[in-house]
Amino acid sequence: KFKIELNPGTHILVFSYVGYQTLRDTINVKPGNNINLSVAMASDAQMLDDVVITGEVRKDTESSLLRQQMNSAVITQSIGAQEMGRKGISNAAVAITKVTGIAKQEGTTGVFVRGLGDRYNNTLLNGLPLPSNEPTSKNISLDLFGTDVIQSIGISKIYTADGYGDVGGATVNIVSKEHVGSPDLNIEIGGGLNTNAFRSDFKKADNWKRFGFYNIKTPTTLQEYTFGSRWSPKTVSNPFNYNFAVSGGRSFSVGDVGRISLFATASHTSDYTYRSGAEKIVGNRQDLVNTDFFNIQKFGFKTNTTGMLNLAYRVDSKNLIKLNSIFINGSSSTVSEYDLVNANQPQQFKRQTLTEQNKLFLNQLLGEHQMNERLDLNWGASYGIVNADMPDRITNTFSEDNVAGYIFSTGDVNANNRYFQYITEKEWAGRVALNYKVLKNAD
């Protein structure tokens, strides 16, 4: 029952309700009159389309990772992209130090799990092994992985059936980032200034490119003493740190139930450092004890360039295939200058220029299949190439002459030398896991 006031004149009343046919009635309203209507509405039986609600689960949030840990059959600690962003974490090496029992020593690339170092740990990407970027290390340097390519990091400190047996500390599994939700594009630009390194005489290796790629050529013959770059470093005036990153993703529907998700990212960071101080030599020779020390200057420049493409094809609710490609280039240039101070000897000057470039190019193909309510199949295959290069390492030693100034002190190979090192490692890897729920109704 309801009441409505209308102005005099002719009006059309429309009666509608869910499940009934719409009814229209024309009435003529006169001033001061009341009109009473009793309307009977006929039912409207129609077949409605099904409403299907679809959703994508975010796997990088703290709540999502906690649910995974609760339902996991093994003890695993995880840290996701959401927590890393909240804590201002820049790379994987810093991220895993937030886990209890894991520490990282300053100046080293590896991490320590309950006091166990590199040889006792293992590093995986999406469950597949990662080749090391350093010839003397078992694991790849985790600081090469910036947070822009990480969805989450899982750390397992126990032996599991699907893990490797040569682990006494922990297995670190980096899960690459995937796109979920609406299309997005993120652009980040940043800068910084190291007041110690911001100077007019900052030194870098010759032929060092801005984005961390080298243009150094080794001598083609020993008959001529020629090199593609100078022995002495070049000077940069007042350098500053900078970084930028671009990332974005989008999803596309394929057929009635299929869906393709695309995520790509590219980033670059640079860092200038300068340190000065003194270093003393203590040895068995009596003339070295308490007499020789060096005044040292160290000019350091590091870069990290990262690119990743992640393509996921959701065939249906039970089958998923993913393609993941990642490229990382980490490089460094260190120029160290030593002034020997000894009242009993002519003053010496020593300079060492060390350039390094580590590149990783990795491709992975992954699959997840739910065979039935109790049987799951997960598989993966990868091919990776690592280039651990030292394109140019230079050592020069000079002695001070009262007339000629600084001159070559000796032609000994330990005092004056130049080394070139190139190492390439190729690695195939694969894994297949068949998971069966023994109890039908168990989680």
Residue pairs with C-beta under 8 A, 6 or more apart in sequence:
6 29
7 29
8 29
8 30
8 31
9 28
9 29
10 26
10 27
10 28
10 29
11 26
11 27
11 29
12 24
12 25
12 26
12 27
13 24
13 25
13 26
13 27
13 37
14 22
14 23
14 24
15 22
15 23
15 24
15 25
15 39
15 41
16 22
16 23
17 41
19 43
19 44
20 41
20 42
20 43
20 44
21 41
21 42
21 43
21 44
23 39
23 41
25 37
25 39
27 35
27 37
29 35
56 180
56 181
57 64
57 180
58 64
58 180
58 181
59 65
59 68
59 80
59 151
59 152
59 175
59 178
59 180
60 80
60 81
60 82
60 151
60 152
60 177
61 80
61 82
62 80
62 82
62 83
64 80
65 78
65 79
65 80
65 152
68 76
68 78
69 76
69 77
69 78
71 443
74 156
74 158
74 160
75 156
75 157
75 158
76 154
76 155
76 156
77 99
77 100
77 154
77 155
77 156
77 157
78 152
78 153
78 154
78 155
79 95
79 96
79 98
79 99
79 152
79 153
80 151
80 152
80 153
81 147
81 150
81 151
81 152
81 177
83 89
83 98
84 95
84 147
84 150
85 147
87 98
89 95
89 98
89 147
90 146
90 147
91 142
91 143
91 144
91 145
91 146
91 147
92 142
92 143
92 144
92 145
92 147
92 150
92 153
92 172
92 174
93 104
93 109
93 111
93 141
93 142
93 143
93 145
94 104
94 143
95 147
95 150
95 153
96 102
96 111
96 142
96 153
96 155
96 172
97 103
97 104
97 111
99 155
101 113
101 114
101 157
102 111
102 112
102 113
102 155
102 170
103 111
103 112
104 110
104 111
104 112
105 112
109 134
109 137
109 141
109 142
109 143
110 117
110 118
110 121
110 137
110 139
110 141
111 121
111 142
111 172
112 169
113 120
113 121
113 155
113 157
113 169
113 170
114 157
114 169
116 168
116 169
117 169
118 137
118 138
118 139
119 138
120 167
120 168
120 169
121 138
121 139
121 167
121 169
121 170
121 171
121 172
122 129
122 138
122 139
122 163
122 164
122 166
122 167
122 170
122 171
122 172
123 129
123 130
123 139
123 140
123 142
123 171
123 172
123 174
124 130
124 171
124 172
124 173
124 174
125 173
125 174
125 176
125 326
125 362
125 364
125 382
126 173
126 174
126 175
126 176
126 324
126 364
126 366
126 380
127 162
127 173
127 366
127 378
127 380
127 431
128 364
128 380
128 381
128 382
128 429
128 430
128 431
129 164
129 382
129 427
129 429
130 139
130 140
130 174
130 360
130 362
130 384
131 140
131 360
131 384
131 386
131 425
131 427
132 138
132 139
132 140
132 386
132 388
132 425
133 140
133 141
133 144
133 330
133 358
133 359
133 360
133 386
133 388
134 140
134 141
134 358
134 388
135 388
135 423
139 172
140 360
140 386
141 330
141 358
142 172
143 304
143 330
144 304
144 306
144 328
144 330
144 358
144 360
145 174
145 306
145 328
146 245
146 267
146 269
146 304
146 306
148 177
148 245
148 247
148 265
148 267
148 306
148 308
149 176
149 177
149 265
149 306
149 308
149 326
150 174
150 175
150 176
150 177
151 175
151 176
151 177
151 178
152 175
153 172
153 173
153 174
153 175
154 172
154 173
154 175
155 170
155 171
155 172
155 173
156 163
156 170
156 171
156 173
157 169
157 170
159 165
159 167
160 171
162 431
162 433
163 171
164 171
176 308
176 310
176 324
176 326
177 263
177 265
177 308
177 310
178 249
178 261
178 263
178 310
178 312
178 322
179 249
179 250
179 251
179 261
179 262
179 263
179 310
179 312
180 249
180 251
180 261
183 248
183 249
183 250
183 251
184 248
184 249
185 246
185 247
185 248
186 245
186 246
186 247
186 248
187 244
187 245
187 246
188 243
188 244
188 245
188 246
188 267
189 242
189 243
189 244
190 242
190 243
190 244
191 240
191 241
191 242
191 243
192 240
192 241
192 242
193 240
193 241
194 240
194 241
194 271
194 272
194 273
194 274
196 273
196 274
196 275
197 239
197 272
197 273
197 274
197 299
198 238
198 239
198 240
198 272
199 238
199 274
200 235
200 237
200 238
201 235
201 237
202 235
202 236
202 237
202 238
202 239
202 272
202 274
202 299
203 233
203 234
203 235
203 236
203 299
203 335
203 337
204 233
204 234
204 236
204 299
204 301
204 333
204 335
205 229
205 233
205 234
205 333
205 335
205 353
205 354
205 355
205 392
206 229
206 230
206 232
206 233
206 234
207 214
207 215
207 216
207 228
207 229
207 392
208 214
208 234
208 301
208 333
208 355
209 215
210 270
211 268
211 303
211 305
212 268
212 270
212 303
212 304
212 305
212 329
212 330
212 331
212 357
213 329
213 331
213 357
214 331
214 355
214 357
214 389
214 391
214 392
215 228
215 229
216 228
216 229
216 355
216 391
216 392
217 227
217 228
217 229
218 227
218 228
218 420
219 225
219 226
219 227
219 228
227 418
229 392
231 394
231 396
231 418
232 351
233 299
233 335
233 351
233 353
239 272
239 301
240 272
241 269
241 270
241 271
241 272
242 269
242 270
243 267
243 268
243 269
243 270
244 267
244 268
245 265
245 266
245 267
245 268
246 265
246 266
246 267
247 263
247 264
247 265
247 266
247 267
248 263
248 264
248 265
249 261
249 262
249 263
249 264
250 261
250 262
251 259
251 260
251 261
251 262
252 259
252 260
252 261
252 262
253 259
254 260
254 313
257 315
257 316
257 317
258 313
258 314
258 315
258 316
259 313
259 314
260 311
260 312
260 313
260 314
261 310
261 311
261 312
261 314
262 309
262 310
262 311
263 308
263 309
263 310
263 311
264 307
264 308
264 309
264 310
265 306
265 307
265 308
266 306
266 307
266 308
267 304
267 305
267 306
267 307
268 303
268 304
268 305
268 306
269 303
269 304
270 301
270 302
270 303
271 300
271 301
271 302
271 303
272 300
272 301
273 298
273 299
273 300
273 301
273 302
274 297
274 298
274 299
274 300
275 296
275 297
275 298
275 300
276 295
276 296
276 297
276 298
277 295
277 296
278 293
278 294
278 295
278 296
279 293
279 294
279 296
279 338
280 292
280 293
280 294
281 288
281 292
281 293
281 294
282 288
282 289
283 289
287 344
291 342
291 343
291 344
292 340
292 341
292 342
293 340
293 341
294 338
294 339
294 340
294 341
294 350
295 338
295 339
295 341
296 336
296 337
296 338
296 339
297 336
297 337
298 334
298 335
298 336
298 337
299 334
299 335
299 336
300 332
300 333
300 334
301 332
301 333
301 334
302 330
302 331
302 332
302 333
303 329
303 330
303 331
303 332
304 328
304 329
304 330
305 327
305 328
305 329
305 330
306 326
306 327
306 328
306 329
307 326
307 327
307 328
308 324
308 325
308 326
308 327
309 323
309 324
309 325
309 326
310 322
310 323
310 324
310 325
311 322
311 323
311 324
312 320
312 321
312 322
312 323
313 320
313 321
313 322
314 320
315 321
317 370
318 369
318 370
319 367
319 368
319 369
319 370
320 367
320 368
320 369
321 365
321 366
321 367
322 364
322 365
322 366
322 367
322 368
323 363
323 364
323 365
323 366
324 362
324 363
324 364
324 365
324 366
325 361
325 362
325 363
325 364
326 360
326 361
326 362
327 359
327 360
327 361
327 362
328 358
328 359
328 360
329 357
329 358
329 359
329 360
330 357
330 358
330 359
331 355
331 356
331 357
331 358
332 354
332 355
332 356
333 353
333 354
333 355
334 352
334 353
334 354
334 355
335 351
335 352
335 353
336 351
336 352
336 353
336 354
337 349
337 350
337 351
338 348
338 349
338 350
338 351
338 352
339 347
339 348
339 349
340 347
340 348
340 349
340 350
341 347
346 399
346 400
346 401
347 399
347 400
348 397
348 398
348 399
348 400
348 409
349 397
349 398
349 399
349 400
349 406
350 395
350 396
350 397
350 398
351 394
351 395
351 396
352 393
352 394
352 395
352 396
353 392
353 393
353 394
354 390
354 393
355 390
355 391
355 392
355 393
356 389
356 390
356 391
357 387
357 389
357 390
357 391
358 386
358 387
358 388
358 389
359 385
359 386
359 387
359 389
360 384
360 385
360 386
361 384
361 385
362 382
362 383
362 384
362 385
363 382
363 383
363 384
364 380
364 381
364 382
365 380
365 381
365 382
366 378
366 379
366 380
367 377
367 378
367 379
367 380
368 376
368 377
368 378
369 376
369 377
369 378
370 376
371 377
373 437
373 440
374 436
374 437
374 440
375 434
375 435
375 436
375 437
376 434
376 435
376 436
377 432
377 433
377 434
377 435
378 431
378 432
378 433
378 435
379 430
379 431
379 432
379 433
380 430
380 431
381 428
381 429
381 430
381 431
382 427
382 428
382 429
382 430
383 426
383 427
383 428
383 429
384 426
384 427
384 429
385 424
385 425
385 426
385 427
386 424
386 425
386 426
386 427
387 422
387 423
387 424
388 423
388 425
389 421
389 422
389 423
390 419
390 420
390 421
390 422
391 420
391 421
391 422
392 418
392 419
392 420
393 418
393 419
393 420
393 421
394 417
394 418
395 414
395 415
395 416
395 417
395 418
396 416
397 408
397 409
397 410
397 415
397 416
398 406
398 407
398 408
398 409
399 406
399 407
399 408
399 409
400 406
401 407
408 416
409 415
410 416
